[in-house]
Amino acid sequence: MTYFGYIFTVVKKDLLYEVRSKEIVLSILVFSLLSIVTFNFALILHLE
């Protein structure tokens, strides 16, 4: 197995564990939404 194969296997296993536990999924979604909104207001370009 190649280096990237090992990385893919570990990431896949970790993501499956997180989705099954459902503890962190809601936190990730809230953090993502807040990050998008924050950067949207921070990077507003006034195109005229």
N, C-alpha and C positions, 0 to 999 in steps of 0.2 A: 504494500500500500504506500502511496506517496504521502508527502508531507501535507498537502492540501486535502487528501483523503482523510487523514487523521483529524485535521481541523474540522472538516465537514461532519464527521461522525460525532465529535464532541459537541459541536454547536447543535446538531440535530437532536442529540440526546438531551441536552440542556433545555432546548426550546420545548420539546415534548413534555419534559418534567414540569416546566413552568406553566404550560397550558393546562395540564392535568390538575395541577394544584390550585389554579385560579386565584392564588393569593396576590400575585404581583401584576396580573394582567390589567386589572382596573387601575392600579397605580401607574403603570406604563401609559395607559390611554389618557389619564388625566394629565400626566406630565407632558405628553406629546401635544395635547391640545393647548395647554398653557404656553408651551414653548413656541408653537406656531403663532398664537395670538400675540405674544410678546415680541417676537421678531417681526411680525407684520406691522405693528405700531412703531417699532424701532427703525425699520427700514422703509418707511413711507417716503416715496419719491414724489415731489411736486412737479409733475410734468405740465408745462404750460405752453 
